[in-house]
Amino acid sequence: MTLNTRTEFRNAFPLLAVLAAAMFAYWMSLAPRPVPAEAPPEAFSAERAYRHIALNCTEPQPAGSIRNDLACQYIQEELERMGVENELVLRYEKTGKRRVSRWRVVLGRLRGTDSTKAFAVDAHFDSVPWGPGAADDFSGIAAMLEAARALQAGPPLRNDVIFVFTDQEEFDMGGAKAFRDHPWFQEVGVMLGLEARGTSGPALMFETSPNNGFVVRQLARARVGARANSVMDDFYQRMPFNTDFSHYKQHVAGLNIAYINHFEHYHTMLDHPENVSLASLQHLGDYVLGLARHFGNLPLHDCYASNVAYFNTLGGHMVVYPLAWGWPLAMLAWTATLLVLGWGVSRRRIAFSRILLGLMGILIAMLVSSAIIGGISYLLYQRFTEAALYQSLRYVLAFHLGAFGILMLMVGVLRAWVRPQEFLASAVLGWALALVAVQVWAPGGAPLALLPLLFGCLCLWALLSVTSDRSPSVTAVRWSVVLVIPAIMIHAPLLVISANALTFLGAFMLVPTAVLLTGLILPPLAWMSRASLFKVAAASKLVAALLMIAGYVGTLPSPSSPRLHSLSYGVDFDQQQAWWFSGDRDLDEWTSQFIPEGTQRRRLPEFVEQDGQEYFVAPAPLPPFSRPVLEVRDDRLEGTRRILQCRLNSPRDAQRIWLQAVSGRVHSAEILGHELEGAKQHWQARFDLLPREGADLRLEVDAGTPLVFSVREQSFGLPELAVITPRPSHLIPEPNRRMDRSRAMHSDFTYSIATIDLGSGSASGLSSRSENTIPQGVPLESFSDRSGCLGFPPILMTAAGPHEEIP
């Protein structure tokens, strides 16, 4: 080993110590080890909780499906078996001028010995139509059931604990709305929400209610291994997402929890029990059981205090301080920065011009890296669309290594003019500028800039203190990086969390932080020779390229990384015609059996209004189900008004029904106990999750005027037709989390349109029954103008967090 090699190895040793510290901090941030089923009864066991997931999550169970009803029944039976007081809330509510929706929630309650207010926890048991929902969100349901059992096995609590098992979170959050309006909600002091946006990873406290000081401080004291940072809440509030917690947080203090790793499984068939991490399930349970016991013995009369900033140091340890301290602390940090830089410049140990040159090099590395990463991410998405998420972390790691290589190139170029201590000063100045930006736009994230700035100033002061003449000693440069280890240990877990949250598509926003953080350890790197720096840069880029190649290969379709594709079905009952639809760019071996080669694309406004996209459209067999039914049970005259008592029913149990009068004026209507406003023309109404047996609909219309309705239905799943063969294992339905938001039509949906003529009524005013109803499956030959059938209201797309309302 040559002298130069030994020197560079000694230079690298402190950097290896920094890397080891960062990896240790990351390891400490992981979800806890699962507790086995043999654990004491008062403990939470992920293995015991997992049983609930395995029993219920074999197929999708969206709201309105039979499997959804079975899941609801299972929860009720489990609560009864444990002897937990429970109640099923199921009602239909008017959610718009002419819209009626079902709300359903199962409530369980453990009574306390002397309750002040209750601690409540929420999770939803419905899934999206494209996946079984094992993680999202039956893992939350399982955690609640296991926690309820453990609470009963332990000592009684002072306060009540309420378990809220909601339905329809993925649909319209009807279950949360039902609980919000329930008398028990008025007795809640603190609310905990449980969610999942993946199938593994630590459970993160990512959202709070306003005035969060009390609940966050209690979270820190509860010792539940919380993983939390106030920047998460700042970031989440800017996103167009909602969960059940959104309906609670303006009325009650609370916290929202979710694990987010393996986002590629989210809302797909890969969200099945085998992919659910027991460690993540254990972490959810630790939150539920630990916080129930903590808040269960606290007075909960007033659960609000001024907002706070908070972050993890190591593992679950939290630092909490008032958010109002942000500007004073920033001023102190900037003052310290100016003092250290001014002292160094006055002693001629650093030069301001060289600091600016070093800062320019760091900024160039940031900008070039972000531009390249953004371009590569775009190309990956164009090649694989959402399937590129399967290798997201591998791509993100490659991007960071590539950015590190670019930074090393810049250091190699500038080292002739910028000394090691000046590179550090450049990074410190960069963090000072970052603190300004964060304090203005995301004050909850201020600690993430404040801490690197303070530790960077400390490191710079120490380095300048031992600098004689123009350069510090080799030993001082080598070991100066030890002083910034705390800042790097705080950032390391959050960088991984952010990589999982933003995925490779958002890596261009994340890499600049990593580059600036690397700036704090530049002194020993800048001490290396230019040739060595260029070798490090080349090696980093080579490893990055190999990771990109491995990621590319791993993204190719396989059972572990199935391709996402779309196929929908539509039927026009009037014309007695049906079609297959696909919004895919290219057909695959499965969809091509329904849509022949050479099939043209066209728009489908008759099925999905205000959708400008074009779809492959090919003929399909007629469905095994019948057209919608609007049976007239009573038809009489009251003055100049015609009053109809009808029965509205969907033989296939469509989850959404749109009803529009294309001929005749509807003055008023009533369904399921709710009055609906009339309209002079084109009266339209929407009904969500009607009872399977149908619902009575009362209509008040003009007498003697023809009354014709167009009906549009949407339901989850494709019809059971003999021509449909099972999908191969490397193909799965495309979920609603796709990046292309321009397409309103979703995969594995069935759409139908029909026209129903109720005539002009009986001139004598005698009762007229179902003879005025078009027989099922018979086209309306006499009604030639179907243009009015296109006038349905647009599908409501409501983002929900990492969820959204299913159209």
URSULBEL-V576671 format. One line per field, one symbol per residue. phi: phi as a letter, one per 30 degrees, with the letter a starting at -180 (. if undefined). psi: psi as a letter, one per 40 degrees, with the letter a starting at -180 (. if undefined). burial: 1 if it has 24 or more other C-alpha atoms within 12 Angstrom, else 0. Layout:
# URSULBEL-V576671
phi: ???
psi: ???
burial: ???
This chain:
# URSULBEL-V576671
phi: .dddddddddddeddddddddddddddddddddddddddeddcdcdddddeddddcccbebdejcddddddddeddddddddidebaccbacbdcaebbbbdbbaccbbcdcdaddbccbbbaccdcddcadiddcbddddddddddddddddcddcdcdbcccccciddcahddddddecdedddcdcbcbccbablbajddcdcabddhdedddddddddhcidcbaddddedddccdcbbeeedcddcbdabbbacbdiedddibdddcedcddddddddeddddddddddddbcdcdbcbaeebcaadcbicdbcbbedddededddddddddddddddddddhcbcdddddddddddddddddddddddddeddddddchddddecedddddddddddddddddddddcddccdeddddddddddddddddddddcbedceedcddedddddddddddddcdchcbdddddddcddedceedddddeddddedddddhddcddddeeddddddedcdedddddddddddddddddddddddddddddddddeaedbddcbbabbbbcdddhbbbcbbcddbdcdddddcbddiddcadbddcbdhcddcbdbbebddddccddcbddcabbcbiccccccbbcbcechddbbcbbdcbjccdaabbhicdcddadahebbbbchdeddjbdbcbcbddicecbccbbbbbdjcddcdddcddddcbbddddcdddddccdcdhcccbbabbccicjdddiddbcdddcdedicddddcdccdddccdddddccdbhfbaddd
psi: hiddddddddddddddddddddddddddeiiihihieeiideihhdddddddddddfdiigiheiddddddddddddddddefhhihhhhihiheidfhhihhhihhihhhidghciihiiiiieiiieeiefddgfeddddddddddddddeaiiidiihhhhgiiedecefdddddddeidddeehdhhhihihfaeaiihhheiiiigeddddddddeefefihihedddddddeifiiadddeddediiiihiiieifdeehfieegiddehhddddddddddddddddddeeihfdhfiiiiiiiiichbehihhihdeedddddddddddddddddddddefeihddddddddddddddddddddddddddddddddebededdfddddddddddddddddddddddedddhiddddddddddddddddddddddgddeddddddddddddddddddddehibdiiidddddededeeddddddddddddddddddaddedddddddddddddefddddeeiiddddddddddddddddddddddddeeihidegiihiihihihhddefiiiiiheidiiadddeedhiiehiiiifdddhifheiiihhiiiiiieiiiihghhdhhihgbeihhhhihhihdefhdhhhhhhehihhdiihhfehhhiaidifhiihhhfiideaihhhhhihiehhhhiihhihiiiiigidehiiiieehiihaeeidgedhehiifihiiiihhheaeihdeeihhaeeehhihehigdegdhedeeefiiihhhhifafiihh.
burial: 000000010011011011101110110111111110000000111111111111111111111110111111011101100001011111111100011111111111111100111111111111111111111111111111111111110000111111111111111111111111010110111111111111111111111111111111111101111111111111110000111111111011111111111111111111111011111111111111111111111111001100111111111111111110011011001101110111010000111101111111111111111101110110011001111111111111111111111111111111100111111111111111111101100111111111111111111111111110001101111111111111111111111111111111111111111111111111111111100111011101101110110011011110001111111111111101011111110111011101100000000111111010111111110110111111111111100011111111111111111111111111111111011111100111111111100111111111111111111111111110000000000111111111000011111111111111111111000001010111011011001001011111101010111111111
